[in-house]
Every structure is written in C-alpha cells, then in structure tokens.
Amino acid sequence: MNPGITRSAAPSHIWTPLLIMVLVGALTLHAQPPSTLQNLFDGTARFVEDTDSGLIGGSFGMHFLSTLWIDDQLWAYYIKNYQVESRWKSAVGLAISGDGINFTDQGLVMDISGAWQWVYDAARDLFHQVGRADADGWSASTGLDSQGHLCYGPYTPDIPEGPNTVSFQLMIDNNSADDLPVVNLDVYDAASGAILATRQVRRREFSAPFHYQIFNVSFRSPAGHALEFRTWWYGVAYIRESQVALSQGVEPFFDNRLASFPGIWKDGDTFYLVYEGAGEDRQWPGDIGLATSTDGLHFAKHPNNPILRHEGGWESANIGTPSLWKEGDTWYLFYHGFDGRRVQIGVATGVDLAALNKYPGNPIVPAGPFGNWDEGTVGKRSLLQQDGVYYMIFEGSTRPPYDRARWSSGVARSPDLFNWEKFSGNPLIPQTSSGFGYDGPEFVTIGGTVWTYFRHPLGATGRAALR
C-alpha cells in the first residue's frame, strides 16, 4: 500500500445498499430497449458502422441484399455476377446465416433467361429408335440406320408453365452437299398427345461440318405435363446429338443480360421474387419480372414477364431495383425510375402482382435538389414498419456519371406508403469520395436491433446498427 494514501473501512451496512444500487443501475442500463427509427428522427439515435465483423460474404461477393427470416435463419438473396464468353451476366444468388455475420452461400437460385436450367444428355437421359452412342453424344449414319427418332424423351413434368425455349445441340458431317431436310425437331406433350412446337432443320443451316450448333425451338408449356423433346432423323446425313437443354422465356429475352437486384417476400407457402431484367437486345433496357418458388431455392419465372414496364417521363429510360410490401390483400411494388438524368422512386399496387397499377402521384420519393447528397439518385430501398409508421431506407448519389458520383444511404418515413418525408440528417452512413459503396441498403432486425446492410466500397457487404 502507498504510505501516502490512507483508507478507512466503511461499515458493512453502508456497502450493502451501495452494491444493490450499482447492480440495479447496471441491470436498468442493460434492459434499455433497442433504439427505434423514431429515435433516429428525434435525434437520440444514429446508425453506427460495425467495424469489428469485417466484410460479410466477401468470399463470394455477396451484395445488394433482399432478406427474410425463415425460422431462426436469415436468408439473403443477392446479386450473383458471372461471365459468359467475356460478357458479364447478373443473376440471383442466396446465402443463409444464423447470426447475420457468417453466411453460407447456396449458389445460384434464379438465372438469366436463355441460360440452360434443365440439361439432358442425349446418350444417357433420352431414348432412341435409331443410332448408337458415339463419342460425346448419340448419332445415326446413312447406310447403317433407317429413318426414325434419333432421340426422344425424357417425359419431364418439371418444366414450368409458360413460354420456354428448348435447345438441341447437333452436328453434321457435310453441310454443303445439298439442302435437304436432315432432322425435324419438336416438343411433344405426352399427356395430351399434342405437338406444341416443331422446326425442320436443313443441311445448309449448319455453319460447318463436325461442329456442334444450337437449334432453338420456342413453345408454351402447360403445367405439370410430361414433355418430350424429339429429334426425327431423315436418313440423309450423319447427325450426332450431344444434349437437349431448356431455358425459361423466348427470344428476344427481356432478361438474358440481367435478372437480378432481387426483392423477396414470402406469403403463405410461396416465395415471391421480383427482379430487374435487362436484355442483350436494345428493346429491353430494364423492366421488372416476377418469379415464384415453393422452397425459396428454385424459382419459376412468370409467363407474362415483364410484369411492369418502363414508360415515359420520369421512368423513360428504365425501371428496376424492385422491392415488395403487402398490406392485407394489396401488394406494393416499389421500384426506381430513370429518365437518363436522375433516379427516383415510384410504386405500383394491386391484388395481383401480374396486374399492378402505377400510382398516379409517382415519383413518391424524388431525387434531392441541386447540390444535395441525393440529387442524382434516390433508388434501391428496403421497408420496415414500427409503431404504425413505415420507414424506408434508400440509396442516394450525386449527379452522374454514377461510377464517379458520391454514394450513400438515407431514410424516409410515411404514414401510408405513398407520402414520404426524408430524414433531415441524411445520409445515415458515410459517402464515398467517388464511385459505388454504402449503397444498396437493406433493413435487417436482429434481436430487436435494427441494422442496415449495405454494399461496402471495398466490395461484398458491410453493416451498421441503430444505437
């Protein structure tokens, strides 16, 4: 003990109530309820970035989330990017977490249209009347075989109802001897006995000998019917078939470049996923599609996609980044509209997601005034309801070009989902100095605490808690 300091022992009857007061104070502090979004507007709470967890989903590039809780697991649908012949495609992936930090990637759950979702090997998965197994396929040769079905089957009931495309991968030995028909391709409904679509292929349609080429046949599938994809061989040329593959939609696909920026909602036993679709064809710069699922892992696209299309005025260039909300029997589909100069938020409503009506007062959340942090963009958003008030977190940016704009996220509130008031303290989290980041926000509630998950400037996902 330091001899310059003296201490006197306090009587035990004094220490006991002091200890009780300290314990009660600690328990009271610990029991403070989580901050609410009303506290944010009151100025008594703010979003604090989580710098301890690091980047979330960094190993597989998870970003731009749309989430829901399935029991005690957080399901996060996100943009899944990949390349096809040096061209970038964007589809929808899924990752699942038990704590909101550590996610396990489930891979691709909905792909672009035109991507093969069901693939059947000609030799192993299909049936044959003529020919034989040959290298990487099934072939028939003149002099050895008579006319007949080179391949048929597989009698699959799995193809979703609506427009679909079947691709036959075929090879010929000689593409110039004449221009006779060499095969006939069709889609046969074994349940009804009807031929749903047919196409005759002539010799000179092949671009080169001994080179696989794709021949597409578009058709409309009934629900749950056993389908055959048949190749009738005319017996006038060597033909080898490698595989038959199915994709949803028909050319020109509205979403064969982009089928992403997901917005998820579960109603009863059905998962509803709205997404932004854009095509390689210039007639599809960005519109909104719908897909449904019974397990959240395998989605079938709606036969009438796109369910919402861009029009003139504030949404003349494209629409996208949709999100869903449901009140009673009414759906609310929130989306961005872009006129080539700025991005703003609108809404469409209805009892049927395939027959929505755009709100005449759109845009409901406009871009900010000149010089404001959100003068160029008020876009991708997520909603939360607390104490009868709706709160929307949205991304915002300065003026384009967007890859050099300053990005962040802000919040707005509404009593009725149509009239919105922006928070005067926006943006909630830092702005980038240039380029994307702190955008694509998503509300997630964990243990009573409201979090926002966002695209981090370094890639993948970051998050901030309302404290």
Helices and strands as residue ranges (DSSP letters): H 12-30, H 37-42, E 47-49, E 66-70, E 73-84, E 87-97, E 103-110, E 118-121, E 132-134, E 137-140, E 148-151, E 154-156, E 162-172, E 181-189, E 194-202, G 203-205, E 213-221, E 227-233, E 239-248, E 258-267, E 270-278, E 287-293, E 300-301, G 313-315, E 318-327, E 330-338, E 343-350, E 357-358, E 377-386, E 389-397, E 407-414, E 421-422, E 439-446, E 449-455, E 461-466
